[in-house]
Every structure is written in C-alpha cells, then in structure tokens.
Amino acid sequence: MTTLYERFGGKIALDTAVEIFYDKMLNDDRVNFFFDDVDMTKQIAKQKAFLTVAYGGPHHYTGKTMKEAHEPLIKKGLNDTHIDVLIEHLESTLLGLGASEEDIKKAIVIVDDLRDDVLGR
C-alpha cells in the first residue's frame, strides 16, 4: 500500500503544497498575525519535514513536539477556530493540486488528530 506522501507526489509535490499553504495562511487575516515574528523560511522547512513524516515519507523530523512548538501561539490566542482555518487552507491547497477527495480526508484526519496537542490540551 502506498503512503499519502507517495500518493501526493513525494518531496517536490509536498514542498509545493507547503509553499501554497503558507501563502494562503499569510494572506488570511484570521491567522496571519501568528506569523508576525516567525522566520518563515525556517517555518516552511519545519512544516515540510513534519508533513513528510506525518504522511508516511522519509523520517527526518527532529523538531519540537506539537505542544512545545505551539505554546507561544496559545499565548497569542490560538484556538479551535484557527485550527479550522488551517484545515480549510490545507484542504483547498490539496484540492488545487489535484489530490483525491479520499486522500484529502485522510490528510485532514492526521492533522486534526493533533488538535489537542497543538492547543495544549
């Protein structure tokens, strides 16, 4: 059975998806303020590494836990509504890149399963 990483097209496709995703996030006033003090080059690299692992690709993620990484954002008011916006942008990004509805649903479940960790619950 192939992984989501493979079905999405591997490294190049995932890298493209992350770039598009962050363009959407940075242009959305509901969430872009979370990135005001963030080095986006580093953030995008971390996200590419994390999603590679999360979607079944080569395991090279050595970053913080979801809870640790998002503690500063919780202090800025990160809540369920913001996670919903993230999922909205993830879904539209994957749709725009031609991913199947089934694979998009699986990708969203993986991300949504991290909601409590991201929100420190």
C-alpha positions, -999 to +999 in steps of 0.1 A: +000+000+000+013+034-009+016+062+016-001+096+014+033+111+009+037+089-023+001+095-035+006+132-031+036+130-053+066+128-030+090+156-020+085+180-048+047+179-046+047+182-008+072+211-009+049+228-034+018+222-012+035+237+018+045+268-001+010+273-014-005+265+020+016+292+038+008+317+011-028+312+019-022+314+057-001+345+054-028+362+033-056+353+057-062+380+084-078+354+106-045+337+112-016+357+097-008+376+129+005+343+143+034+346+119+044+382+126+076+372+145+083+340+127+112+332+103+091+319+075+120+302+057+126+281+088+089+276+095+083+263+060+113+239+062+100+226+095+065+221+081+078+203+051+098+179+073+069+174+097+043+167+069+068+143+052+068+122+083+031+126+091+021+115+056+045+085+056+076+098+039+112+095+050+116+101+087+139+132+093+117+154+116+136+163+147+116+194+157+097+202+189+066+184+199+033+199+187+026+212+222+061+228+226+060+243+191+026+260+196+029+272+232+038+308+221+008+308+197-015+297+225-004+328+244-014+348+213-049+332+215-046+301+193-079+282+195-101+257+176-113+283+152-077+289+140-072+251+135-103+251+114-088+278+092-056+258+089-076+227+078-096+249+054-064+260+037-049+226+037-080+211+020-081+239-006-044+235-013-046+198-018-077+201-039-060+227-061-031+203-066-054+175-077-053+152-047-082+128-044-111+135-020-102+103-001-066+113+003-075+148+014-099+134+040-070+112+053-046+141+054-071+162+073-077+134+099-039+132+105-037+170+111-070+172+131-058+143+154-031+167+165-055+194+175-054+188+213-016+186+213-014+218+193-038+236+217-021+222+248-050+201+260 
